[in-house]
Amino acid sequence: MSTTISTPTTINQQHQQRIRPSFLGLVRGELLKISRQLSTWIMAVLLLGIICLPYLLQWTVPGTKDAILHQSSHFFYSRVETNLAVLRVFGGFFLIILTASVIGLEYQLGTIRIILARGVGRLQLLYAKLCAIVLVALVLLGAGLLLDAMLTTLLVSLTTGNLNALQSLPPAFWADMRVYVLSIMISMGATILMATAMAVIGRSLTIGLSAALIWFPVDNIGTIFMTLAYRLTNNNFWLNITAYFLGPNLNVLSKNLLTGDVNDIGTGPLVAVNSTHILLVTLVYALIFLLTAVILTWRKDVKE
């Protein structure tokens, strides 16, 4: 007869394995932390005000009624271009700050050591944080689009007394709007991955947030320096290199994807680029950001 004796160590290990947090539980926990951060709601209120501001200004523009009635296609393309660009740009700042906070704050406060000590894997935690941020981004996009639609309907209704101008828009307009939303989603995804990489590299809220916030301004200002370099050297290399800057490519993504009358928002590359080029450049940057975050999280121990 043989007797199996369970040691306290074995029992504790089995117990820890049973209570290891699930991935969905981690995502819910991250969403709960995001919802309880005061900065999240402050940014949401600021973004709400920024989205509403162009509509308030439009009511003060003379000739708005005539533009809606007689140049409806041009009017709505210009309005949607401006309003969705506001959502893309300032929603991007929201996601940068949110991502840097969700990831960098764990390192800065040292709470990541407590989470890992409870049996959570480093990559598992990173993926859970990314999933939570993506869910917030989708809610942000949906809420922003709904608000834009409501404000546009209200503007047209109060200005003209009916919604005939909206109903008369061609199918191509609505197809372009779907593509524009897709371009915003691509921009949001690249922004989240960039901020994630910066937060993982910096391993603190301060460093990660600072690096992430200056990425796109430096990207866009870089085209100015490339222009100066071209004028000094008369070498096309300095113009061609801007075709591989992430920020300028994202600025002209919607214009290259859409068929309607849409202008650039922000500084674009100094050479002509097409939608395939922009998508490939964005994909390469996204993969670099993701691999950087995953490899550093996987390989570097948490010793802070």
N, C-alpha and C positions, 0 to 999 in steps of 0.2 A: 504494500500500500504506500502510495506517495502522497505527500501533503504539500500543497502550494501555500507558501507564506508570503503575504503581501507586506512589504516594508512601507513605512510612512512615506518615504521618498517616492516610491512607485505610485502610491495612492494620490499624492499631491500632484504628480505629473499627469496622471489620468484625469484628475479634477481640473487642472489647468487646460488640458486639451478640450474638455467638454465645455468650458466657459469661455473659450477663445471667441472674441467678437466676430460676428459675421460681416461680410462685405456690405450688405445692405444696412446693417446696424451702424457701421462706420459712416456710410453716406448720410444716414439720418442724423447721426451725431454732428457731422460737419454742417448740415443744413440748420440744425438747431443752434449751433454756435454762430453761424452767419446771421440768423434771424435775431439773435440777442445782442449783436454788436451795434452800438449806437451809431457808429460811422456808416454802417450799411443804410440805415434809415435816413441819415443826414444826406448821404449821396443820392438816395432815391428822391428825396424832396427837391434837391437842387436840380437833378436831371428832369424832374417833372416841370419845374419852372422854366428851364432852358428849352424844353420841347414846346411849351405853350407860348414862349416869347415871340417867335416868328409869326404866329397867327394873330397875336395882339397887334403887332406892327403892321400886318397886312390890312387890318381894318382901317388903319389911318392913311393908307396909300390911296390917293385919288385915282379914279378910273378903274378900280377893281371890278366894279359891276360890268362895265363895258368889256373888260378883258375876259371875264368869265363867259359872257354871252356871245361875243364875236370872235374871240381867239381862245376858245376853251382848251384845245389840245395843247397849244403853247403854254397857256397859263398853268394848267395842271402839271405838265412836265416840269416847268420851272419850280412850282411850289413843292412837288414831291421830291425833286432833286434837292432842294434846300432843306426840307423838313427831315427827309430820311438821312441826309448827310449829317445833320445835327445829331440824330439818333446814333449813327455809326461812330462819329468822332467822340462825342461826350459819353456814349455808352461804352466806348473803348476805354476811356479814362476810368469809368466806374469799374470795369472788369480788371484793369491793371491794378487799381488800389485794392480791390477785393481779393484778387489772386495773391498779391504780395502779402496781404494781411493773413489770409488763410494758411499759407505755407510758411512765410517768414516768421510770423509771430510765434509759432510752435518752437522754432529754434531759439528765438530771442528770449523767450520766457523760460526755456528749458523744459516745457511740458511734454515735448516729444519723447524725452527719456522715460517719462511715466507711461505714456501710451505704448511704447515699444516694450517696456517691462511687463506689460499685461498680455503679451503674446501676439501683438499686432506686427506684421511684417512691414519693413520700410517701404517696399514697393506697393504693398497692399494699401498702406496709408496714403501714399502719393496718388494712387489711382482713385481712391475714395474721395480725396480732396478735389481731384480733377472732375470727377463725375458730379460732385456737388456744385462746383463752379459752373460747369456746363448747364446743369439744370437751372441755376439762377440766371445764366445768360439767356436761355430759351424763354424763361418767364419774363425777363427784361425786354427781350425782343417782341414777344407777343403783346405785352402790356403797352410798349411804345407804339407798335403798329395800330393797336386798337385805339389808343388815344389820338394818334394822328388821323385815323379814319373818322373818329367822332368830331374832332375839331374841324376837319375839312368839310364834313357834312354840315356842321353848324355854320361855318363861314359862308358856304354857298347858299344855305337856306336863308340866313339873315340878310345876305347881300342882295340876292335876286328874288327871294320869296318862294322859290321852289328848288327842286333837285334835277331839273331837266338837263342842265349842263353835264352833270355826272352821268346821267343815263345815256347821253348822246356820245360818250367817249367810245372810240373804236376798240375792238377786241385786242388790237396790237398794243394799246396802252396798258391794258390789264396784264397782258403777257410780259411786257417790259417791267411792270411793277413786281411781278413774281421773280423775275431774274434779278432785279435790284435787291430784293429781300435776300436772295441767295448770295449776292455779293457781300451783303452785310454780315451774313452768317460766316462766310469765308474769312472776312476781316476779323470778326470776333474770335474765331478759332485760332487764327494766327496770333492775335493779341494775347489770348489766354496762355498759349504755349510759350510765347516770348517772356511774359511775366513769370511763368512757372520756372523757366530756365534761369532767369535772373535771381529769383528768390532762392532756388536750390544752390546756385553758385555762391551767392552772398551769405546764405545761411543766417539771415537776420532780416527783420522787417525794414530797417533803415537802409541797408545796402541794397536789398532786393527792390524795394520801392523806388529808390533813387535811380538805380540803373534802368528799371523798366520805364519810368516816366520820361527819361531823357532819350530813350531809344528812337522814337519816331521824330521828335524835334531835331535830333542830330542827323537822322536819316534825311530829313527834308532840307535842313540847312546845308547838308553836305553837297547838294546840287549847286548851291551858290559857289562854294569853293571849287567845285569841278568846272564851273563856268569861268571863273577867274584863271584857273590853271590852263584851260583851253585857250583863253585870250593871250596868256603869256607865252605858251609853247606852240600854239596853232596845231596841236596834236589831237586828233579825234579820239584817242584813247580815253581822255578825261570825260568826254561826252558819252562814249559807249559804256563806261563803267557804271554810269547811273542807271542803266537798264537792269542792273542787278541789285539795286537798293530796294528793300522791302516796302518802306513807307510810300515812296513815289509810285511804285507799282500798284499798291492797294488804292491809292488816290484815283487812278485812272481805270480801275477794274470795271466799274459800273458803266463808264462811257464806252469801253470796248465790248462789253457784253450786250448792251442795249442797242436797239435799232432806232429809237426815237431821238429827239433833240435834247441831249443831255450834255452838260459841260463838265470839265474837270473840276474836282473839289480838292484844292490843295495843289502842291507842287508835284508834277509828274516827272518821269525820266526825260532827259534832254535829247533823247532820240526816240524815234517811233517804235512802239511795241504793240503787239497784238494780244488778244485774250489768251491764246495758248501759251505765249511766253510768260504772261503775268501769272497764270495759274501754275506753271512749272516752277517759276521762281518762288512763289508762295509755298508750294509743296516742299521744295528743298529746304527753305527756311524752317517750315513747320517740323520736318523730320529732324533737322539739326537741333532745334529747341527741345523736341521730345526726347531724342537720344541723349542729349546732354543732361537733362533732368533725370532720366531713368538711370543712366550709368553712374552719375555722381551719387544719387540716392542709394543705389545698390552697392557701390564699391566703398564709399566713405563711411566710416563708423561715426556714430554720434557720440562725441566726447565732451561737448560743451557743458 
